[in-house]
Amino acid sequence: MKGEGEPNIVEWRNALKDLCQRVKSVNDMEEKIFRRLRFSYDRLRKLEIQKCFLYCSLFEEDYEIPRESLIEGCIDEGLIHESERRKDAYDRADVFLNKLEKNCLLEKTVNCFSYEVLKMHDVVRDMAIKSIGPEVGYMIKAGKKLTEVPNEHEWTIDLNKVSLMANYISEIPVGLTPKCPTLSTLILSDNPLTKIPESFFEHMSGLKILDLSRTKIEALPGSISKLEYLSALRLRQCTRLKCLPSLEKLVVLKKLDLRWAGIEVVPQGMEMLVSLEYLDLFCGDLKEIPIGILSKLSSLQYLVVTDWWGRPSVKINLEEAVRLRKLEVLECKLDDMQGFNFFLSEFKNFQSFTTYNLVVGTTINYSRDINNLKYKCRLVIGECDIGEQCIVLPDKLQHLRIHKCKNIRSSLNKTVLLENATELGVCIISDCEETEHVVELDSSSSLSCKPVLDKLEGLYLWGLPKLWALVRVEGVATPPRVFSNLKTLRIKRCSGMRKLLPLELLQVLQNLEVIWVNGCKQMEEIIASSDLNASSSDKFTFTFPKLRSLWLWRLPQLKSICSAKGVMVCNSIEEIWIRKCPELKRIPVQLPLLDNGQPSPPPHLKKINISKHSKKWWQSVVEWDHPNAKNILQPFMKYLW
């Protein structure tokens, strides 16, 4: 129950809004408003949640903190009770962050890379820093445009946490030896720091977390080897870092993050890191982890040695990797299908994994138009010989790409066992010459009476010269939920395809938001009418209730979006792009009618983009069903390229 005088969430938001409008810093706050903020902080109840909130104050003002990075930071700080599984710690930290969001102490947004990020408002951050108080031992000078580290007298003996991130500090003076035996966290990330003197860490015997990420450091001082309580060493994107001192004495180290570091060999003594739980060795110049190291790291829960597309890749020994029975996160590259099948068997189909990214065969170009961030379980198979047996898919698979593979059968479900693809959200098939369909069903198929790809949101088909239909059924009815959740359909360079979507399939494509067709030389029709419709003289209507974007590019044979008797109801449409479709004569989109019976633009329409070289074609050839449609839509026209 709420205590008497406790402000509710609406009052809290009003207080924050008042602060944003009336004050620039805590010093200007009215005491009443500050007390309300402080009360809200105190009402978090759990000490761990309060500590998570205070941890956020170590970041610079207005810093967008990726949610995953913040969770990792809370785990590194020991703010989450230790548990056997990393997922449990993640879930607990996620609950804490949700609580902070609910209390408006953190605000959630999405950055330009589609990552979910959290921000602490500068007023709330000032309150947090003031709440900490000098007696706690924090020195927070993040983002203060410092060019030098603080003077030695500022490094007091009782310091606990120091954040100097996001400054312009390029060097630490020789001879600076802070006497900070209780310092547990030191953050120097995002500085142009090139060198740290040997003496700097001599009197930091209690240091647990050291973050030098995104600095220009070239080598670490040997004194780091003596930090026997160090539990997290973060060196992410230290691209100039070529060597590390021996790590053999860091026996309590739990995290070693060397992602995109410049090292060419693994650090000496790494096999002694028996407590290591998190290892990111996705490094551009590192070629392999020597045999005999991975098998010693029996506590590993998180192992990353590649990116989503296998570029570059650090070679690991498969026999050693499968002994890591505590693994929950694995991102690595495998040479061939034999290695993949071995992994699948030894890891029991990846049932215990929360995240995996397996790249089998060759590396694959990254595709910017595919949002992969949402999917945690990915499999990419490139230029492999599939063999005679169907591919068994790992459990929880969400993202599948098959590229330039040999012995691909005529359809996806004859190449892989789709029965296990119950969570598949994205499927990409590219440059596979034998593919004719995505799904092919007959009376003997085990899928004929089951949901098929009913959670698939994105389907990308590129460079498939023999593809002629998405679904082929023979002797059975079309599965009732095939593609029922599909949102994005992208077809490119499928030169044998003449008709994209049969009318019978439209009833299950009610969630479709994007249709994108490019470079299909034989494409004649987007919506193919059935034989019944073709013989009838009546007009028929089909609906795309959620379609936002229609792209038709370089389709020299495209004569119609649908037959002359078809009408497309699509009030959700936002953009139409048409380029190099010289044979297209009609746009069948039905314009909604006003109360007076006059047509109006679709309510969400923003633009119709046409090639500037096709302006005459658009004005004189293309027809809409309503004679006044072009005048009504003229304000939305844009002539590009």
C-alpha positions in Angstrom: 0.0 0.0 0.0 1.1 3.5 -0.6 2.2 5.5 2.5 0.5 8.7 3.4 2.0 11.6 1.4 3.6 9.3 -1.2 3.4 11.0 -4.6 1.9 8.9 -7.4 3.4 8.4 -10.8 1.5 11.3 -12.4 2.7 13.7 -9.7 6.3 12.4 -10.3 6.1 13.1 -14.0 4.7 16.5 -13.4 7.6 17.2 -11.0 10.1 16.1 -13.7 8.3 18.2 -16.3 8.5 21.2 -13.9 12.2 20.6 -13.4 12.8 20.5 -17.2 11.1 23.8 -17.7 12.4 25.7 -14.7 15.9 24.5 -13.7 19.2 23.8 -15.3 20.9 22.1 -12.4 20.3 20.7 -9.0 21.6 23.9 -7.4 18.6 25.8 -8.8 16.0 23.3 -7.7 13.3 24.2 -5.3 13.7 22.1 -2.2 10.2 20.8 -2.5 10.8 19.3 -6.0 14.1 17.9 -5.0 12.5 16.2 -2.0 9.9 14.6 -4.4 12.7 13.3 -6.7 14.6 12.0 -3.7 11.5 10.4 -2.3 10.8 8.6 -5.6 14.4 7.3 -5.5 14.0 6.1 -1.9 10.8 4.3 -2.8 12.7 2.0 -5.2 13.0 0.0 -2.0 15.6 -2.6 -3.2 19.2 -1.5 -2.6 20.2 -3.3 -5.9 17.9 -1.1 -7.9 19.1 2.0 -6.2 22.7 1.0 -7.0 21.8 0.3 -10.7 20.3 3.8 -10.8 23.5 5.4 -9.3 25.6 3.3 -11.7 24.0 5.2 -14.6 25.4 8.5 -13.2 28.9 7.3 -14.1 28.1 7.9 -17.8 28.3 11.3 -19.4 25.3 13.6 -19.5 22.7 12.7 -22.2 24.7 9.5 -23.0 22.7 6.9 -24.9 23.5 3.6 -23.1 22.6 0.5 -25.1 20.3 -1.6 -22.9 22.5 -4.7 -23.2 25.6 -2.7 -22.2 23.9 -1.4 -19.2 22.8 -4.8 -18.1 26.4 -6.1 -18.6 27.7 -3.2 -16.5 25.3 -4.0 -13.7 26.5 -7.6 -13.8 30.2 -6.5 -13.8 29.6 -4.3 -10.8 28.1 -7.2 -8.9 24.8 -5.5 -8.5 22.9 -8.6 -9.6 22.9 -11.6 -7.2 25.1 -14.3 -8.7 23.3 -17.2 -10.3 24.3 -20.3 -12.2 22.9 -19.1 -15.5 23.8 -15.8 -17.2 20.2 -15.6 -18.5 18.9 -15.4 -14.9 21.2 -12.4 -14.2 20.1 -10.7 -17.4 16.4 -11.2 -16.5 16.9 -9.8 -13.1 18.8 -6.8 -14.4 16.1 -6.3 -17.0 13.5 -6.2 -14.2 15.6 -3.5 -12.4 15.8 -1.3 -15.5 12.1 -1.7 -16.2 11.5 -0.4 -12.6 13.7 2.6 -13.2 11.8 3.3 -16.5 8.5 3.0 -14.8 9.6 5.5 -12.2 10.8 7.9 -15.0 14.4 7.7 -13.7 15.5 6.4 -17.0 13.9 7.1 -20.5 13.9 4.5 -23.3 14.5 5.3 -26.9 16.0 3.8 -30.1 19.2 5.1 -31.6 20.2 5.5 -35.3 21.4 1.9 -35.4 18.1 0.5 -34.2 19.5 -0.4 -30.8 17.3 0.1 -27.8 19.1 2.7 -25.5 18.4 4.2 -22.2 19.1 7.8 -21.1 19.2 9.6 -17.8 17.8 13.1 -18.0 20.5 15.6 -17.0 18.3 16.9 -14.1 17.8 13.4 -12.8 21.5 12.7 -13.2 22.4 15.8 -11.1 20.0 14.6 -8.4 21.7 11.1 -8.5 25.2 12.6 -8.2 24.0 14.8 -5.3 22.4 11.8 -3.7 25.6 9.9 -3.8 27.4 12.4 -1.6 31.2 12.8 -1.2 31.3 10.3 1.6 30.6 7.4 -0.8 33.8 7.9 -2.7 32.7 8.7 -6.3 34.6 11.0 -8.6 32.5 11.6 -11.7 34.0 13.8 -14.4 32.6 12.1 -17.5 32.2 14.3 -20.5 33.8 17.4 -18.9 36.2 18.1 -21.8 39.2 17.3 -19.6 42.5 17.2 -21.4 44.4 15.9 -18.3 43.6 13.4 -15.6 42.7 15.0 -12.2 45.6 16.1 -10.0 47.0 13.6 -7.5 45.3 15.3 -4.5 41.9 14.5 -6.0 42.7 10.8 -6.0 41.7 10.4 -2.3 42.4 7.3 -0.4 38.6 6.6 0.1 37.7 6.6 -3.6 35.5 3.8 -4.7 34.4 4.6 -8.3 36.0 7.0 -10.8 34.5 7.9 -14.2 36.6 9.9 -16.6 34.9 8.6 -19.8 34.4 10.8 -22.9 37.1 13.4 -22.3 40.2 14.4 -24.3 42.8 12.8 -22.1 45.7 11.7 -24.2 48.2 10.7 -21.6 48.7 10.0 -17.9 51.8 11.8 -16.5 54.7 9.6 -15.6 55.0 9.5 -11.8 51.3 9.8 -11.1 50.7 7.1 -8.6 47.2 7.5 -7.0 47.0 5.9 -3.6 43.5 4.4 -3.9 43.5 1.0 -2.3 39.7 0.8 -2.1 39.1 1.9 -5.7 36.9 -0.7 -7.4 35.8 0.8 -10.7 37.9 2.9 -13.1 36.4 4.1 -16.4 38.7 5.7 -18.9 36.8 4.8 -22.0 36.3 7.1 -25.0 39.5 9.1 -24.5 42.4 9.5 -27.0 44.7 7.8 -24.4 47.8 6.3 -25.9 49.9 5.2 -22.9 49.6 4.4 -19.2 52.7 4.6 -17.0 53.8 1.5 -15.1 53.3 3.2 -11.7 49.7 4.2 -12.3 48.1 1.0 -10.9 50.6 0.3 -8.2 48.4 1.4 -5.3 45.0 0.3 -6.7 45.2 -3.2 -5.3 41.4 -3.4 -4.9 40.5 -2.6 -8.5 37.8 -4.8 -9.8 36.7 -3.2 -13.0 38.9 -1.4 -15.6 37.4 0.0 -18.7 39.7 1.3 -21.4 37.3 0.8 -24.3 37.7 3.0 -27.4 41.0 4.5 -26.4 44.2 4.6 -28.5 46.2 2.6 -26.1 49.0 0.5 -27.7 50.2 -1.6 -24.8 49.1 -2.1 -21.2 51.5 -1.7 -18.3 52.8 -4.8 -16.7 51.4 -3.6 -13.3 47.9 -4.8 -14.5 49.2 -8.3 -14.0 49.3 -7.6 -10.2 45.6 -6.5 -10.0 44.6 -9.8 -8.4 41.0 -8.8 -7.6 40.3 -7.6 -11.2 37.0 -9.2 -12.3 36.3 -7.2 -15.6 38.8 -5.9 -18.1 37.1 -4.1 -20.9 39.3 -3.2 -24.0 36.6 -3.0 -26.7 37.6 -1.2 -29.9 41.2 -0.6 -28.7 42.3 -1.0 -32.3 45.9 0.0 -31.7 46.3 -2.4 -28.8 48.8 -5.0 -29.9 49.9 -6.8 -26.8 48.8 -7.4 -23.2 51.0 -8.4 -20.2 50.6 -11.9 -18.8 47.1 -12.6 -17.3 48.0 -15.7 -15.4 47.6 -14.1 -12.0 44.2 -12.7 -12.7 42.5 -15.8 -11.4 39.2 -14.1 -10.4 38.8 -12.3 -13.8 35.2 -13.0 -15.1 35.1 -10.8 -18.1 37.7 -10.1 -20.9 36.3 -8.0 -23.7 38.8 -7.6 -26.6 36.2 -7.0 -29.3 37.9 -5.2 -32.2 41.2 -4.9 -30.4 44.4 -5.0 -32.5 45.9 -8.1 -30.9 47.4 -10.7 -33.2 47.9 -13.5 -30.6 45.9 -14.4 -27.5 47.3 -12.9 -24.2 49.8 -15.0 -22.4 48.5 -16.9 -19.4 44.9 -16.9 -20.6 44.6 -20.6 -19.9 44.8 -19.7 -16.2 41.6 -17.7 -16.2 39.6 -20.4 -14.6 36.9 -18.0 -13.4 36.4 -16.4 -16.8 32.7 -16.3 -17.8 32.7 -13.8 -20.6 35.2 -13.8 -23.5 34.9 -11.7 -26.6 37.7 -12.3 -29.0 36.2 -10.9 -32.2 39.4 -9.3 -33.4 40.3 -8.4 -36.9 44.0 -9.6 -36.7 43.6 -12.6 -34.4 43.6 -15.8 -36.4 43.1 -18.6 -33.8 42.9 -19.6 -30.2 45.7 -22.2 -29.7 44.7 -25.7 -28.8 44.7 -26.3 -25.1 43.2 -23.0 -24.0 39.5 -23.2 -24.4 39.3 -26.5 -22.6 40.7 -24.8 -19.5 38.0 -22.1 -19.5 35.4 -24.4 -18.0 33.4 -21.5 -16.5 32.7 -19.8 -19.9 29.1 -18.8 -20.4 29.7 -16.2 -23.2 32.1 -16.8 -26.1 32.2 -14.6 -29.2 34.8 -15.0 -32.0 33.0 -13.7 -35.1 30.3 -11.3 -36.2 26.9 -12.1 -37.8 28.4 -12.8 -41.2 31.6 -14.5 -40.2 33.9 -11.6 -40.9 36.6 -11.9 -39.6 36.7 -15.2 -37.7 39.0 -16.5 -35.0 39.5 -20.3 -35.5 38.6 -22.4 -32.5 39.0 -26.1 -31.8 35.6 -27.8 -32.1 36.4 -30.7 -29.7 37.4 -28.2 -27.0 34.5 -25.9 -27.6 31.9 -28.6 -27.1 33.3 -29.3 -23.6 32.2 -25.8 -22.5 29.0 -27.1 -21.0 28.0 -23.8 -19.3 27.9 -21.9 -22.6 24.7 -19.9 -23.1 26.0 -17.4 -25.8 28.1 -18.6 -28.7 29.1 -16.7 -31.9 31.6 -18.6 -34.1 32.3 -19.8 -37.6 32.4 -23.4 -38.7 34.2 -24.7 -41.8 31.5 -26.9 -43.2 28.3 -28.8 -42.6 30.2 -31.7 -41.0 31.4 -29.3 -38.2 27.9 -27.8 -37.9 26.3 -31.3 -37.5 28.9 -32.2 -34.9 28.2 -29.0 -32.9 24.4 -29.6 -33.1 24.8 -33.2 -31.8 27.2 -32.3 -29.0 25.3 -29.3 -27.8 22.0 -31.2 -27.9 20.4 -29.0 -30.6 21.4 -25.8 -28.7 18.5 -26.2 -26.2 20.4 -24.5 -23.4 21.5 -21.5 -25.4 19.9 -18.1 -25.2 21.9 -16.6 -28.0 23.9 -18.1 -30.9 25.3 -17.0 -34.2 26.7 -19.8 -36.3 28.3 -19.0 -39.7 28.9 -22.2 -41.7 31.2 -22.1 -44.7 32.2 -18.8 -46.3 31.6 -15.3 -45.1 28.6 -13.3 -46.4 28.2 -9.7 -47.1 26.3 -7.8 -44.5 22.8 -6.6 -45.6 21.9 -3.2 -44.3 18.3 -3.5 -45.2 17.7 -6.4 -42.8 17.0 -5.6 -39.2 18.9 -8.4 -37.4 19.1 -6.7 -34.0 15.9 -8.3 -32.8 17.0 -11.8 -33.5 19.3 -13.6 -31.0 19.5 -17.0 -32.6 21.0 -17.0 -36.1 22.3 -19.5 -38.6 24.1 -18.5 -41.9 25.1 -21.2 -44.3 27.3 -20.0 -47.2 28.7 -21.9 -50.2 28.3 -25.3 -48.5 27.5 -28.7 -50.0 24.3 -29.5 -48.3 24.6 -33.3 -49.0 21.7 -35.8 -49.4 20.2 -35.3 -45.9 17.9 -32.4 -45.0 19.5 -29.8 -42.7 18.4 -30.2 -39.0 17.9 -26.7 -37.6 18.9 -25.8 -34.1 16.2 -25.0 -31.5 15.0 -21.5 -31.1 16.3 -20.5 -34.5 15.0 -17.0 -35.5 17.2 -15.9 -38.4 18.2 -18.3 -41.3 20.2 -17.4 -44.4 21.3 -19.9 -47.1 23.7 -18.6 -49.7 25.2 -20.1 -52.8 24.9 -23.7 -51.5 25.2 -26.9 -53.6 22.7 -29.7 -53.7 19.9 -27.3 -52.7 16.5 -29.0 -53.4 13.7 -27.4 -55.3 12.2 -25.8 -52.1 13.2 -24.7 -48.7 11.2 -27.4 -46.9 13.0 -30.1 -48.9 16.4 -28.6 -47.9 15.8 -28.0 -44.2 13.5 -29.6 -41.7 11.0 -26.8 -41.1 9.2 -28.8 -38.4 11.8 -27.4 -36.0 11.5 -23.8 -37.3 8.7 -22.8 -35.0 10.4 -19.5 -34.0 11.9 -18.5 -37.4 11.4 -14.7 -37.9 13.6 -14.0 -41.0 14.5 -16.3 -43.9 17.0 -15.3 -46.6 17.7 -17.5 -49.6 20.3 -16.0 -52.0 22.1 -17.1 -55.1 20.8 -20.7 -54.9 20.3 -21.8 -58.5 18.0 -24.8 -58.0 15.4 -23.2 -55.7 11.9 -23.1 -57.4 9.7 -22.5 -54.4 9.9 -21.6 -50.7 7.3 -24.1 -49.6 6.3 -27.2 -51.7 3.6 -29.5 -50.3 1.9 -32.6 -51.5 0.0 -35.4 -49.8 3.2 -37.1 -48.6 4.5 -34.0 -46.9 4.6 -33.9 -43.1 3.9 -30.2 -43.2 0.6 -30.4 -45.2 -1.6 -30.2 -42.1 0.6 -28.1 -39.9 1.3 -24.4 -39.5 4.2 -23.5 -41.8 6.5 -20.5 -41.2 3.6 -18.9 -39.3 6.0 -16.7 -37.3 8.0 -15.5 -40.2 8.2 -11.7 -40.5 10.7 -11.2 -43.2 11.2 -13.2 -46.4 14.1 -12.2 -48.7 14.7 -14.0 -52.0 17.7 -12.9 -54.0 19.3 -14.2 -57.2 17.1 -17.3 -57.6 16.8 -17.8 -61.4 14.5 -20.8 -61.2 12.1 -19.5 -58.6 8.6 -19.3 -60.0 6.3 -19.4 -57.0 6.4 -18.8 -53.2 4.1 -21.8 -52.5 3.4 -24.9 -54.6 0.7 -27.2 -53.4 -0.3 -30.5 -55.1 -3.2 -32.6 -53.9 -3.6 -30.7 -50.6 -5.0 -27.4 -49.5 -2.7 -24.5 -48.9 -1.8 -24.6 -45.2 -4.1 -22.2 -43.3 -1.4 -20.1 -41.6 1.5 -20.2 -44.1 3.2 -16.8 -44.0 0.4 -15.5 -41.8 2.7 -13.2 -39.9 4.8 -12.0 -42.8 5.5 -8.3 -42.8 8.3 -7.8 -45.3 8.6 -9.5 -48.7 11.7 -8.6 -50.8 12.4 -10.2 -54.1 15.5 -9.4 -56.2 17.0 -10.9 -59.4 14.6 -13.8 -59.6 14.5 -13.8 -63.4 12.2 -16.8 -63.9 9.3 -15.4 -61.8 6.3 -14.1 -63.7 3.6 -13.8 -61.0 4.4 -12.9 -57.4 1.4 -13.6 -55.2 -1.5 -15.9 -56.1 -4.9 -14.5 -55.1 -5.5 -17.5 -52.9 -2.5 -16.6 -50.7 -3.7 -13.0 -50.0 -6.2 -14.0 -47.3 -3.3 -15.1 -45.1 -1.0 -12.1 -46.0 -3.0 -9.6 -43.9 0.0 -8.5 -41.9 2.1 -7.6 -45.0 3.7 -4.1 -44.6 6.4 -4.1 -47.4 6.4 -5.5 -50.9 9.7 -4.8 -52.6 10.4 -6.3 -56.1 13.6 -5.4 -58.0 15.3 -6.7 -61.1 13.0 -9.6 -62.0 13.1 -9.5 -65.7 10.1 -11.8 -66.4 7.8 -10.4 -63.7 4.4 -9.6 -65.4 2.0 -9.4 -62.5 2.2 -8.8 -58.8 -1.2 -10.2 -57.8 -2.1 -13.2 -60.0 -5.8 -13.7 -60.5 -7.3 -17.2 -60.2 -8.9 -19.0 -63.1 -12.3 -18.3 -61.6 -11.6 -14.5 -61.6 -10.1 -14.6 -65.0 -13.3 -16.2 -66.5 -15.7 -13.8 -64.6 -16.6 -10.4 -65.8 -17.1 -9.1 -62.3 -14.6 -6.9 -60.5 -13.0 -8.4 -57.4 -11.5 -6.6 -54.4 -8.5 -7.6 -52.3 -7.3 -5.9 -49.2 -3.9 -5.2 -47.7 -4.9 -3.6 -44.3 -1.3 -3.0 -43.2 0.7 -2.4 -46.3 2.9 0.7 -45.9 5.4 0.5 -48.8 5.2 -0.8 -52.4 8.5 -0.8 -54.3 8.6 -1.8 -58.0 12.0 -1.4 -59.6 13.5 -2.5 -62.9 10.6 -4.8 -64.0 10.6 -4.4 -67.8 7.8 -6.9 -68.4 5.5 -5.8 -65.6 2.1 -5.1 -67.2 -0.1 -4.8 -64.2 -0.1 -4.9 -60.4 -3.2 -7.1 -60.8 -5.7 -7.9 -63.5 -8.0 -5.2 -65.0 -10.8 -6.5 -62.8 -8.9 -6.3 -59.5 -9.1 -3.4 -57.0 -6.6 -3.1 -54.2 -8.0 -1.6 -50.9 -5.0 -0.3 -49.0 -5.7 2.7 -46.8 -2.5 2.1 -44.8 -0.2 2.8 -47.8 2.5 5.4 -47.0 4.8 5.3 -50.0 4.9 4.0 -53.6 8.1 3.7 -55.5 8.1 2.9 -59.2 11.2 2.9 -61.5 11.9 1.4 -64.9 8.6 -0.4 -65.3 7.7 0.9 -68.8 4.9 -1.6 -69.5 2.9 -0.9 -66.4 -0.4 0.7 -67.4 -2.6 0.8 -64.3 -2.4 1.4 -60.5 -5.3 -0.4 -58.9 -5.2 1.3 -55.5 -8.8 2.3 -54.5 -9.0 5.9 -53.3 -11.2 6.3 -50.2 -14.3 8.4 -50.6 -15.3 11.4 -48.5 -18.8 11.9 -47.1 -19.7 13.8 -50.3 -18.7 10.9 -52.5 -15.5 12.5 -53.8 -12.2 10.5 -53.8 -9.4 11.5 -51.4 -5.8 10.4 -51.0 -5.2 7.4 -48.8 -5.0 8.8 -45.2 -1.4 7.8 -44.5 0.1 8.5 -47.9 3.3 10.5 -47.8 4.9 10.2 -51.2 4.8 8.6 -54.7 8.3 8.4 -56.1 8.8 8.1 -59.8 11.9 8.3 -61.9 12.3 11.7 -63.5 12.9 10.0 -66.8 9.5 8.4 -66.5 7.5 11.6 -65.9 6.0 11.5 -69.4 5.1 7.9 -69.0 3.5 8.5 -65.7 1.4 11.4 -66.9 0.3 10.0 -70.3 0.2 6.2 -69.9 -0.5 5.2 -66.3 -4.1 5.1 -65.3 -6.0 5.0 -62.0 -9.5 3.8 -61.7 -10.8 7.2 -60.8 -10.4 9.8 -63.6 -9.4 12.6 -61.2 -6.9 10.5 -59.3 -3.7 12.1 -60.7 -4.9 15.5 -59.8 -5.7 14.4 -56.3 -2.3 12.7 -55.8 -0.2 15.4 -57.5 0.9 16.9 -54.2 2.5 13.6 -53.2 4.5 13.2 -56.4 8.3 13.2 -56.4 10.4 12.8 -59.5 13.8 11.4 -58.5 17.0 10.2 -60.2 
